[in-house]
């Protein structure tokens, strides 16, 4: 071949390499923009003010055109001043006036409403049959990569599991005993169109805040495992706590005790921490973790006993990302991740759940002292290896 073919497996890597080469000798902020804020050919970035955004975009446009004959266009912003700084031919396709209520831009699958700078959700309208395939199609039609509506999605997954007997075929009609519950959950999805999540995760730009702390909570039940992360920012005497992202997944059906599930939730919390650290540039060592399981805290802080393989492997994973002093106990009533491990079928109430509103009690917390948590009844815990005793010789 004498040219690269669009759609080949290495095409995204080649495209990214080409973009990086065009800004090899550019200003440092332009290089950082292209290196860290582009996904193939889509660049997304948030800046403290309009002048910074205009300057960065114009210099990036100029560099790409000069060095690689690449046209950077389809520009979209929630600020009219930014849009006015560029020719109309460089604007995003099919954009309406900035004051239009219908102005929604899709960015990597997320629906971004520019007028009020919020993320909104599209409501699935297709009626699927009451089969395993139909139910799975409905649940998977909800695109939510940041976990805003995880309490709703995980409820649908739990219902899907309950509605599907073992061994049922994909297109076989399901038993009708759970049909009413499924219809109630499905009909409640129409309220998603009324949900709007502010794009900004703080009352001020995180980069200009005096302090920015990440607090991550985990929880588990027999039905689900969840973790949610929040950022606490302080600027000009004002403190705010906002949702960053969350994750949830179904709990395994068999063979797992509640302590094991809670430990899986703690692992999920550290996975969120890794993502946030890379994306926001906040060191892992400064983050705080919370769980309502003293057993898990005992596992993480243990230095005297050995565990069997399941617990040992997961504690190792947790301690590779965090240390025992970063973990804290939180009661279930104050744990926002608890909202996701209980079934929530009412979409209307999701904006009032602590999962979205965040733990506002953090605004009043100035400092949390490290606490040591001992193992809980280690001699009767099946996950703790017994202490080897010396053999008696006759």
Residue, then its C-alpha position, 0 to 999 in steps of 0.5 A: x500500500x502507498x497510503x494508510x487505509x481508514x479503518x485498519x486496526x492500527x489506524x487510531x495509533x497512526x492518527x495519534x502519532x501523526x497529531x503528536x508529530x505536528x506539535x512536536x515543536x509547538x508551545x508546551x500547552x499546545x503539546x499538552x492539549x494534543x498529548x493528553x486531551x485528544x481521543x483519536x481526532x476529537x479534542x476535549x478540554x476545559x479551561x478557566x476562562x474564555x481568553x485562554x480557550x481562544x488562545x489555545x485553540x488558535x495556536x493549535x489550529x495554526x500549528x497543525x495547519x503549518x506543520x501537518x496541513x491538518x485542519x482543526x475545526x468543528x469547534x464547539x463551546x458553551x461560551x458565545x465569546x469563544x464561538x465568535x472568535x472563530x469563523x462560522x466554517x470552523x464551528x461544529x456541524x448543525x449548531x444552532x444559536x447559543x441561546x437555543x434550548x435544543x442545542x445539544x452536542x454529542x462528545x464521545x457519546x455524551x449529550x452536552x447541552x450547551x445552553x446550561x452547560x449540562x450533561x443530559x440523557x437520551x431516552x430509549x424509545x424502542x419497545x423490546x420484547x420480554x425476552x433475555x435479548x430484549x431486556x439486555x438490549x434495553x439495559x445496554x441502550x443507556x450510555x453512561x460512562x461516568x456513572x451518573x445514573x449507575x443506581x438506575x442501570x444496576x437496578x435494571x441489571x438486577x431485574x434482568x438477572x431475576x427475570x432470567x431463569x437458568x438455561x433460558x434461550x435468548x429469544x424465549x419468552x420469560x416467565x411473567x411473574x416479574x413482568x410488572x416490575x420490569x415494566x415499571x422500571x422501563x416506564x420510569x426511564x422516560x424521566x431521564x429526559x428531565x435529568x441534567x448533570x452540571x458539566x463542571x465538577x466544582x464551583x470553580x476551575x479545579x486548576x485554580x482552586x486553593x485545595x482539591x481533595x478526592x474522596x472515594x467511597x465503596x459499598x457492596x450487598x448481595x446484589x451489587x458492588x459499587x464505588x463513587x468518587x467526589x472532589x472537594x474544592x476550596x476557593x475564596x472561602x467557599x467549599x463544594x463537594x461534587x460527583x466525579x464518577x462512579x462504577x457499579x457491577x453485579x455481585x457474583x451469584x454464589x460463593x461470596x460472603x459479604x466481607x468478600x463483596x465489600x473487599x471487591x468494592x474496595x478494589x473497585x474504589x482503587x480502580x477509580x482512583x487510578x483513572x482520576x489520578x491520570x485524568x486530573x493529575x491528582x496524586x494517589x497518595x493524597x486521596x481518601x478512601x471510605x468503606x462501612x466494613x470494619x472487616x475490610x479495614x482490618x484486612x487492609x491494615x493487617x500486619x500480623x496474620x496471613x490470608x488465603x488466596x482470594x483475600x490476599x490477592x485483593x488486599x495486595x491490589x488495594x495496597x499497590x494503589x493506596x496505603x492503610x492510612x488512607x482508608x477510613x470507616x464510614x457508617x452506611x447512613x453517610x456512605x453515598x455508595x450505599x445508594x447504588x447497592x440498594x435497588x433504585x427503580x425510581x428515576x425521578x429521585x436519582x438527583x436527590x440520591x447521595x450518589x449524585x449530590x455527594x456527601x455534603x458532610x465533607x464540607x465541614x470536615x477539616x482533617x481526618x486523623x489516620x486510624x488503625x483497624x484491627x482484624x475482626x475476630x481473626x480466629x473465627x474468620x475463614x479468610x485468615x490462615x490459622x497460626x502455625x503451632x510447633x509440633x510436640x515431639x515425644 
